[in-house]
Amino acid sequence: MVGRLDARVAVITGAGSGIGRASALRFAEEGAALVLNDIQPQGLEDTLKTVVAAGGRVHGLPGDVTTREVNDALATAAVEQFGGLDIFFCNAGGARPTPMLETSDDEYRHQIALNLDSVWLGATSALKVMTRQERGVILATTSGAGLGAVDGLPAYGAAKAGVINLMRSVAFEFGALGIRANAIAPGPMATPGLLAWLDTLPGGPEAYGAQVPLGRLGTGEEIAEAAVFLASDESRYVSGAVLPVDGAIHSTLATPKS
């Protein structure tokens, strides 16, 4: 245990795989007690076992974070199991590329619910506890698609842009109570969901990663390192920010390929 999150209690949603699992492991290594969530019980169970094997303290609560009940239950579990709530990491989300005119109204609403409503619900559930404590950190996973348009991700991008503004609003409204809020914007990551899609494209993940300025896809562990920084006292004067972790994708201007 390195100790940057000693005596902290953290909730992480979407912890059954990818960025969520990597973040759970890093938070545990840094000393945090964890309440973990995922809609997939088996993935969540696998993460719980890995954290316990590494010596971490953890409680699991599967469920759908697009509902108020699950988010309130996560905040309550943190208090009941470990005595408080210091960090709430709204990480659950996802999408599959679909052109705008092929996206049904139901799919649009699903994307907004999964990627934006879940963050609103998680943040407001966390704030019910954090405003009483007068301290806390709220993190959210946004996306490069929230910083600029990405082909085939109109609804997802709109939701992720909303996440950025929501974190800024939390930071502005609750900063005087000692509550910070920040967003992390991953670029193309070697996570199971994205890899499954990239495998359907010509050249696969290797060709896609070669277009990133750093020449490769990112990893869940690299997002987890950013999350630890933003959750820890090392970033105690950082709030209302969006941190791209994307190999410099956000720094480029999309131009036609020669």
N, C-alpha and C positions, 0 to 999 in steps of 0.2 A: 504494500500500500504506500503510495507516494504522499498522500495526505492533503492535497489541495481542496478536497471536499469533505474533510473530516467533520463529523458531527452534523452534516447536512442531510436532509431528507429530500429525495427527488422522485417525482413522478415522470415516467417516460412512456408516451403512447407509441403505438406502432413498433413495439420492441421485439416482435417475433422474428425479425430478419433484418438484413441490410443495415441501414444507418441506425435504426433503433437498437438492434442487438449490439452493434459495435459501441454505441454510446452507453448502453447499460454496462457493458464490461469495463469501459474506461472510467465511468463514474464510480463503479464498485472498486476498481483499483485505486482510485483517488480517495476512498474512504466513505463515500455516500451510502446511506441506507436507501433502498429502492422500492418503489411500488411500480410494477410494470404492467402494461396493458397491450393486448393485441386482439383483433377480432378472430384470429385463427388460434384456437386453443393449443394445437400441437406445436406450432411455432413458438408460442409463448412458453410452453412447458420446456422446450429445448433450451431456450434462453435462460429460464430460471435455473435449470440444472447446471448450465455452464457457469452462471454467476455463483451459485452455491459451491461448486467444485473449486472455484477460485478464491473461496473464503468470504464472499460477500453476504450481506444481510439483505434479504429480498422477500417481497410479497407479490404474488401475481393476482391480477383481476382481469379476466377476459371480458370482452364486450365491445359494443359498437359506440365509438366516441362521437357519432353524429347525434347521440341522444344526451339530454341533460342528466338523466339518471346515472349513466355510467361515469360521466365527468364528476358529478358530485360525489359518487361513491369512491372515485380515485382520491379526491382531496380528503375525504373523510378517512379513508384507509391509511393515508399517510399520517394523519394525526393519531388515529387509534393504534396503529401498529408501531409507530416510531416516535410519536410525541410532537410532531410539527410538520410543516411543509415549507421548505426553503426554495425548491426549484420545481417548476412545472414545465416540462419540455413537450410541447405539442408537435409531435413528429409524424403522426399518422397522415397518410395521403397517398395519392397516386393517380395515374391516368394511362390510357392507351391512345396514341395519336389517332385522331379522327377529323377529317376536314369539317369546316364549320357547317356547311349545308347538308352534311351527312350526320350531324349530331342532332339527335332527337331532343325535344324539350325535356323528356324524362332524364336522358343522359346528362343534359346540361345541369339540371337540378341536382342530380347525383354528384356531379363533379364539384358543384358549389358546396353541397353539404359535406362531402368528404374532405375537401381541401380548405374551406374557409369557415363553414359553420362549426366544424369540430374545433377549430382554434378559438373561435368566439366562446364556445361552450367551455372549453378547457380553461381559457384565461379567466372567464367570469367565475367559474367554480373555484379556481385557485385564489382569486382576489377576495372571495368571501373569508378565506383563512388569512391571507397575507395582510389584508387591511387591519385585522385584529392584532396581528403580530407586529405590524409596522416594519416589515422587512420581507424580502423575497425576490426571486428572479423568475421571469417568464420568458421562455425561449420558444421559437417556432421555426419549423423548417419551411421555407418558401422555396423558390426555384429560380434558375435563370430565366424561365418562362414568365416569371413575375417582374423581371427587369426589362425584358424586351420580347417582341413577338417570336414565337417558335412555330414553325410549320406544323399544322395538325393539332395544335394544343390551344385553341381559342378559349374554351371554357376553363380549362385547367390554368392557363395563364392569367385569366381574369381573376380567378380565385386566389392565386398566389400573389398577384399584385395587391389584392385586398388584405392578405396576411401582413404584408409589409406596412401598409398604412395602419392596420389595427395595432401592431406592435408599437408604432410611433405614438398612437393615441394613448395606449396604456402607459408608455413611458412619460408622456406629457401630463396625463391626468393624475398619476399615482406616484410620481417621483418624489414629491414632498413627504410621502409616507415611507420612503426608503425602499421602494419597489422599482426594480429595473426591468426593462423588456427589450429584447433584441431578436432579430431574425437572421437565420443562416440561409444563404442561397447556394445550394450545391449546383455544380455543372453536371456534365454527363458522368455518371458513376457506374462502376462495375458492381452494381447490385443486382439481385436476381431478376427483378422486374424489368429493368432496362436491358440487361443482357438477353433476356428472352426475346425482346423486340429487335435488338440489334442483330441477333442471329438470323432474322428474316430478311435482312438487307444485304445487297451486294458488298462483299468484303468483310461483312460482319463487324464485330467490336473493334478489331484491329484497324480497319480502314476508318471507322468513325473516330476512334481515339487519336489517330494520326492528324486529324484536322484541328485538334486542341493545340493552342500555342505551346503548352508543355509536352505535347506529343503522346499523351496517353489519357485513358479514363482515370477518374479519381476513385478513391476507395471509401467505404463506410468509416474506416478508422480515421481517415483524414477529416471527415466531418465531425467525428466524435472528439477529436482533439480541439477543434474550434469550439464545440459545445462546452467542453470542460473549461476552456479559457473564459467564455462568456458567463458561465455559471459560477466561476470562482471570484475571489477578491482581487485577482490580477486585473479584472476588468471593472473594478468598482466605480469608475467614472465613465463607463461606456453604457449608454442607454439610448433607445430610439434608433439604433443603427441596424443596417443590413450588411452582413459580412459575406461577400462572395467567396466561395471556396470552389473554384472552377477552372484552375489552370490558365487563367487570364481570358477566358471566353468573353467575360463582360467588358473587357477592354478593347475588343475588336469591333469594327464596323463591317456589317455584312455587305459584301460586294460580289458581283458575278465572278465565278471561277474562270480563270484563263485556260 
